[in-house]
Amino acid sequence: MRRKENEPERERYFHYTFYLLLRLMSVYTVYTEKEQ
C-alpha cells in the first residue's frame, strides 16, 4: 500500500524538478544574452 502512495509523490517530484530545470535554463539563457 505504501508503494501505491509513493508513486504519485515520486511523479510530482519529477515534474517539480523538470519545471525547476526549465526555469534555470531560461534564466541562464537570459543571463548569457545580457553578457554578450
N, CA, C and O atoms as CSV, one atom per row, in Angstrom:
chain,resi,resn,atom,element,x,y,z
A,1,MET,N,N,0.837,-1.210,0.000
A,1,MET,CA,C,0.000,0.000,0.000
A,1,MET,C,C,0.872,1.261,0.000
A,1,MET,O,O,0.518,2.284,-0.586
A,2,ARG,N,N,1.984,1.160,0.652
A,2,ARG,CA,C,2.875,2.337,0.695
A,2,ARG,C,C,3.441,2.632,-0.694
A,2,ARG,O,O,3.673,3.788,-1.049
A,3,ARG,N,N,3.654,1.598,-1.454
A,3,ARG,CA,C,4.213,1.793,-2.798
A,3,ARG,C,C,3.238,2.583,-3.660
A,3,ARG,O,O,3.633,3.490,-4.392
A,4,LYS,N,N,1.985,2.237,-3.567
A,4,LYS,CA,C,0.976,2.948,-4.366
A,4,LYS,C,C,0.885,4.411,-3.929
A,4,LYS,O,O,0.603,5.298,-4.735
A,5,GLU,N,N,1.123,4.639,-2.674
A,5,GLU,CA,C,1.051,6.015,-2.171
A,5,GLU,C,C,2.304,6.804,-2.572
A,5,GLU,O,O,2.263,8.022,-2.746
A,6,ASN,N,N,3.390,6.093,-2.709
A,6,ASN,CA,C,4.665,6.742,-3.024
A,6,ASN,C,C,4.764,7.098,-4.504
A,6,ASN,O,O,5.445,8.056,-4.871
A,7,GLU,N,N,4.100,6.346,-5.333
A,7,GLU,CA,C,4.202,6.585,-6.785
A,7,GLU,C,C,3.774,7.993,-7.197
A,7,GLU,O,O,4.525,8.666,-7.903
A,8,PRO,N,N,2.617,8.452,-6.790
A,8,PRO,CA,C,2.206,9.821,-7.166
A,8,PRO,C,C,3.173,10.868,-6.635
A,8,PRO,O,O,3.430,11.878,-7.290
A,9,GLU,N,N,3.703,10.624,-5.452
A,9,GLU,CA,C,4.642,11.580,-4.860
A,9,GLU,C,C,5.901,11.663,-5.724
A,9,GLU,O,O,6.440,12.743,-5.964
A,10,ARG,N,N,6.341,10.526,-6.172
A,10,ARG,CA,C,7.548,10.488,-6.995
A,10,ARG,C,C,7.296,11.223,-8.314
A,10,ARG,O,O,8.147,11.971,-8.798
A,11,GLU,N,N,6.125,10.997,-8.874
A,11,GLU,CA,C,5.785,11.664,-10.134
A,11,GLU,C,C,5.755,13.170,-9.939
A,11,GLU,O,O,6.258,13.923,-10.772
A,12,ARG,N,N,5.168,13.601,-8.846
A,12,ARG,CA,C,5.079,15.037,-8.563
A,12,ARG,C,C,6.486,15.613,-8.403
A,12,ARG,O,O,6.770,16.711,-8.882
A,13,TYR,N,N,7.350,14.879,-7.738
A,13,TYR,CA,C,8.725,15.336,-7.538
A,13,TYR,C,C,9.435,15.474,-8.882
A,13,TYR,O,O,10.180,16.428,-9.111
A,14,PHE,N,N,9.193,14.507,-9.767
A,14,PHE,CA,C,9.816,14.545,-11.086
A,14,PHE,C,C,9.350,15.770,-11.862
A,14,PHE,O,O,10.154,16.457,-12.492
A,15,HIS,N,N,8.054,16.040,-11.814
A,15,HIS,CA,C,7.511,17.203,-12.522
A,15,HIS,C,C,8.088,18.495,-11.950
A,15,HIS,O,O,8.397,19.428,-12.691
A,16,TYR,N,N,8.228,18.539,-10.637
A,16,TYR,CA,C,8.756,19.737,-9.989
A,16,TYR,C,C,10.208,19.981,-10.399
A,16,TYR,O,O,10.594,21.109,-10.708
A,17,THR,N,N,10.994,18.928,-10.399
A,17,THR,CA,C,12.401,19.076,-10.781
A,17,THR,C,C,12.526,19.494,-12.245
A,17,THR,O,O,13.385,20.298,-12.606
A,18,PHE,N,N,11.646,18.929,-13.083
A,18,PHE,CA,C,11.667,19.277,-14.509
A,18,PHE,C,C,11.349,20.757,-14.696
A,18,PHE,O,O,11.988,21.448,-15.491
A,19,TYR,N,N,10.354,21.230,-13.953
A,19,TYR,CA,C,9.971,22.639,-14.043
A,19,TYR,C,C,11.113,23.529,-13.560
A,19,TYR,O,O,11.396,24.570,-14.152
A,20,LEU,N,N,11.756,23.112,-12.494
A,20,LEU,CA,C,12.861,23.890,-11.945
A,20,LEU,C,C,14.008,23.968,-12.961
A,20,LEU,O,O,14.607,25.025,-13.156
A,21,LEU,N,N,14.293,22.857,-13.589
A,21,LEU,CA,C,15.361,22.834,-14.591
A,21,LEU,C,C,15.030,23.760,-15.750
A,21,LEU,O,O,15.898,24.470,-16.257
A,22,LEU,N,N,13.787,23.745,-16.157
A,22,LEU,CA,C,13.365,24.601,-17.267
A,22,LEU,C,C,13.560,26.066,-16.902
A,22,LEU,O,O,14.053,26.855,-17.708
A,23,ARG,N,N,13.176,26.418,-15.702
A,23,ARG,CA,C,13.318,27.811,-15.255
A,23,ARG,C,C,14.796,28.195,-15.210
A,23,ARG,O,O,15.170,29.295,-15.617
A,24,LEU,N,N,15.616,27.300,-14.722
A,24,LEU,CA,C,17.045,27.574,-14.621
A,24,LEU,C,C,17.640,27.809,-16.006
A,24,LEU,O,O,18.444,28.721,-16.197
A,25,MET,N,N,17.245,26.994,-16.959
A,25,MET,CA,C,17.744,27.147,-18.329
A,25,MET,C,C,17.339,28.492,-18.921
A,25,MET,O,O,18.145,29.164,-19.565
A,26,SER,N,N,16.107,28.874,-18.703
A,26,SER,CA,C,15.634,30.162,-19.237
A,26,SER,C,C,16.415,31.316,-18.603
A,26,SER,O,O,16.818,32.252,-19.293
A,27,VAL,N,N,16.623,31.244,-17.303
A,27,VAL,CA,C,17.367,32.300,-16.608
A,27,VAL,C,C,18.803,32.339,-17.124
A,27,VAL,O,O,19.373,33.412,-17.320
A,28,TYR,N,N,19.376,31.168,-17.338
A,28,TYR,CA,C,20.749,31.097,-17.829
A,28,TYR,C,C,20.870,31.714,-19.222
A,28,TYR,O,O,21.830,32.430,-19.506
A,29,THR,N,N,19.909,31.439,-20.077
A,29,THR,CA,C,19.936,31.992,-21.437
A,29,THR,C,C,19.837,33.513,-21.390
A,29,THR,O,O,20.541,34.209,-22.122
A,30,VAL,N,N,18.978,34.017,-20.543
A,30,VAL,CA,C,18.815,35.474,-20.424
A,30,VAL,C,C,20.114,36.086,-19.910
A,30,VAL,O,O,20.541,37.142,-20.376
A,31,TYR,N,N,20.739,35.410,-18.939
A,31,TYR,CA,C,21.988,35.920,-18.381
A,31,TYR,C,C,23.087,35.959,-19.443
A,31,TYR,O,O,23.832,36.935,-19.529
A,32,THR,N,N,23.188,34.919,-20.237
A,32,THR,CA,C,24.219,34.870,-21.279
A,32,THR,C,C,23.957,35.939,-22.332
A,32,THR,O,O,24.893,36.543,-22.855
A,33,GLU,N,N,22.705,36.169,-22.638
A,33,GLU,CA,C,22.358,37.195,-23.629
A,33,GLU,C,C,22.756,38.578,-23.116
A,33,GLU,O,O,23.201,39.430,-23.885
A,34,LYS,N,N,22.597,38.788,-21.841
A,34,LYS,CA,C,22.953,40.089,-21.262
A,34,LYS,C,C,24.464,40.295,-21.284
A,34,LYS,O,O,24.945,41.414,-21.460
A,35,GLU,N,N,25.198,39.214,-21.104
A,35,GLU,CA,C,26.658,39.311,-21.074
A,35,GLU,C,C,27.211,39.678,-22.449
A,35,GLU,O,O,28.173,40.440,-22.547
A,36,GLN,N,N,26.619,39.148,-23.491
A,36,GLN,CA,C,27.134,39.408,-24.842
A,36,GLN,C,C,26.884,40.832,-25.282
A,36,GLN,O,O,27.256,41.210,-26.392
